[in-house]
Amino acid sequence: MAKRLENKVCIVTGTGGSIGRAAARRFAQEGAIVVGCDTNVSAGQQTVDLVTADGGRMISLHPADLSIQADCLKLIELAIREYGRIDVLFNNAAMAYFNWIEDISVEEWHQNTRTEVDLVFFLTQAAWPHLKKSHGTIVNTASLTGHRVFKTLGGLAHATAKMGIVGMTKQLAMEGREHGIRANSVSPGVIETKQTEEQLKDKEWADYMLGKSILGRFGKPDEVANVALFLASEESSFVTGVDIIVDGGMAIW
């Protein structure tokens, strides 16, 4: 039986992080040739080593700051130079900053835009000509925070940015239709990652958020990676322009 991403060239961003690493390993297990990147050289290389140890295929560009357009172009050039095409673009990388309306500075606001929205735009625009040739697939990472707000979370800039990703995804699906390009997004809820590690040590915050989960627990990186895999593969061939929430039921009550 063929694997779901057999010989597909898949760019996965933020592969030094928890969800990015899980996605790189999961995609590779399904036959993908993974092209990763991260700002953190050590973490990025660790993921390459893990994928290789699993018997998978992966190269990576690190350090790579995707909020800088030139680094996005370097990543695309790496994929094309090594493999000649791009079949899947998983825009997973992001860095969120949290604050309240009365406290957030203009600098923080723009920093959040750069690290949650600009990088998706820059990389997708650079990859677009190659996705047109391959009739490729785009998966973007949004967030539950775009759909639901929480009294314990100063998520003004984050919520704004991630709903921007949902809107961008719908537009990309529309623009890509004539080229056989599908675009979808995934919105994680509270996932146990490197980025949430410190927040989860705050018992008041963690207990409040846990109480929102119908399943009574937080998510794991693999659970987000599995949804991204579905959206990247031909199993979702009639799915485009949608956002799938992966949150243990937090959004429905």
N, C-alpha and C positions, 0 to 999 in steps of 0.2 A: 504494500500500500504506500502510495506517494505521501511524503510529508507535506504539511500544509503550506510551507513557504520554500519548497524545494528549489534551490539555486536562485532564489530571489535576492537581489541586492537591496538590503534594508538599512537605511540610515536611522540610527536610534541616538537621540541626543541625551546628554546628562547621564552617561553610562557609569559614571563613578558613584552616582547616588543610588538609593535603595530601589526605587521603581525602575529606573533606567537599567540598573544591573540585572534585575529580575527579568526585564523585557529582553535584554541582550541574550541572556542565557536561554530563555524560553523560545525566542525566535530561532536561535541557533539550533536548539533541539529539534525544531521543525524544519530544518534544512536550509535556513537563511544564511546568506553571507552578510555578516553584520559589519557596518561601518559606524563606529561609535565616536564619541568625543566627550570631553569634560574639562572644566577649568582646573581640576585637581589632578595633577600628573600621577601621583601615587595611586589614588583611587581608580583613575581611569585605566592604568596598567594592570591593577589587580583584577579588574573585570575581564580584560583581554586574557589574562592568565587563567582565570576560572573557566571562561568559554573554551579556551584551547584544551584545558585539562578535561573538560567534558567531551572532547572530540569534535567541537564545533569550529567554525571559521569566523575570525574577527580581526579587523584592524581598527586602529583608533587614532584620532588626532587630539593630542593633549600636550600642553594646555591649549584650550580653544575657548574664547569668550565670544559667544554668539550674539551678544549685544553690539558687537563690532562687525560691521558688514563685511569687512575684509576677511575675517576669520570664517564667516559663513561661506564665502567664495572658496576659501582654502579647503574646507570640508567637502564641498561639492567636487572640486577639482581632484581631491584625493580619491573619491569614489569612482569618478570617471576615468582617471588615469589607471587605476588598478583593475577596474572591472568593466568599464565601458558603458555602464547604464545605471539607472536608479529605478527600482521597482516600487519601493515603499519608503515613505518619509514619516517617521514617528517623531513629531515635535514634542518631546517629553520635557526637556530641560527648562527650568525656571527657578527663580529665586524670589520668594515673597517677603514683603516687609509689612509689618502690622502697626497701625496707629489709628487714633480717633480723629474725627473732623476738627476738633479744637486744638489738637496737638500736632498733627501732621504738617511737615514743612513742604514747601514747593520742591525742594531738593529730593525729599523722600518720595513724593508723588512721582516725579519724573524718573527717579531711580527704579521704582516699581514698574513703570511703563516700559522702561528699557529692558528689564530682566524678565518680564512676563508677556509682553506683546511684541515689542520690536524684534526680538530674536526669532519669533515665529514668522513674522512678515519677511525679514531679511532672508532666512534660510529657504522658505517656501518659494520666494521669488527667484532665488538662485537655482533652485531645483526644478522649477516649473518647465523649462524647455525639455529637460530629460524625462520628466514625468509624462509629458505629452507624447514623447516617442514610445514610451513603454506602456502607455495607458495605465499609469500607476495609481497608487493609493496613498492618501494622506490620513494620518491619525494625529490629532492634536490633543494635548492634555489641558483640560479646563479645570473646574473645581466645583464641588458642591456649594462652596461659598458664593458662587455666582447665582445660585438658585435659592439659598436659604442663608439668613443672617443669624448670628448668635450673640447673645448679650455679653458673653465673656470674651469676645474676639473683636479687636479693633481692625476690622477687615475692609475698611473703606476702599483703599487703593486696590487691594487684592480682589475684592468682589467685582470692582469695576473692570479690572484687567481681564479677569477670567470670563465674565460675560462678553467682553470684547472678543475673546477667543471663540466662544460659541457662535457669535455673529459672523466672525471672519470665516469660520468653518462652513457655515451655510452659504456664504458668498462664493467660497472656493468650490463648493459642490456645484453651484449653478454655473460658474465660469468654466469648470472642468468638464461639464457634461458632454460637450462637443468633441472632447479629446479622449473620452473613456476614462477620465480621472474621477475617482470617488474621494470624498472627504467627509470624515466624521470626527467626533471628539468624544473623549471619556472624561467624566467628572468624578474624581475620587472624593470620598468623604474623609473621615479621620483615618489615616493609614499609619501604621507603626513604621516610621522611617527615620533616617538621620535628622531630617528637618523638624520632625515633631517630637523628637526624643526629649528635649528640654521642656516643651509644653506639657508633655505627659507626666512629668515629675511634679507638676503643680496639681495637687489632689483636688482642689476646688474646681479647676478647669476640667480636669480629666473626668471627674465624677459627673459634672454637668453634661459633658459631651457624651459620655457613656450612656447616660440616661436617655439620650435622644436615639440611641440605636435599638431598633427592633430586635436585632439578633443578639444584643447584649454584649457586644465586643467591638473592638476596633478592627480595621482591615489589615491585611498583609500585602506587601508589595506584589507577590505572585498573583494575588486576586485581581489586581489592576492590570498586570501584564497579560493575564489570560484574556481579558476583555479586549485589550489592544491587539492581541494576536488574532482574535476573531475578526476585528475590524480590518486588520491588515490582509487577511486571507480571503480566498474566493468563497469561503463559507458565508461571507456577508455581501455577496455579489449584487444583491438587490437592496442594499442599505447605503444610503448616502444623505448627507446633510443633517444627520441626527446627532444628538448628544446622549450618551449612555451614562447614567449615574450609578456609581459603584460605592455604596455608602451604608450597606447593612440596613437600609430602610429608613434612614434619618430624614429623608425629604418628604415622607408621606404622613408624618404625624407631628 
